[in-house]
Amino acid sequence: MPPRKEAEKFAVVGTKDCWHPYGLQGLNPDKFVKVVSRILTGKFELLELKWEKEIGLGHVENLGDTAIG
């Protein structure tokens, strides 16, 4: 294949501002502190996990209504 006449143009990569909790585990300590401090200040977001939505107060209240014995 002949080389391209023009250089390929790609979009600029932005800052990662939405983090999965498991993605934080692989960071080195300095990067972890920076990311978590930005999450706590509201500059970055932390993804909600599916299991967090399933476990709610409605499930706890339903357990209290069941009769034992």
C-alpha positions, 0 to 999 in steps of 0.5 A: 500500500502506498503511504498517505499523502496527508497525515491522519487527523484525530480528535483531541483526547479529553480529560477522563472525568468519569471514573469506575470504582474498579478503575481507581484500584490500579492507580498509583498513590499520587494519582489516586489522591488527585482523582479522589480529591476531585471526585469529592469536590465534584469536579469528577464523577464516580459511576454508580454500580448496578448493585447499589441501585438494587439494594435500597431501603425498600428491600429493608422495609419489606424484610421487616414486614415478614412474620417469623415463625 
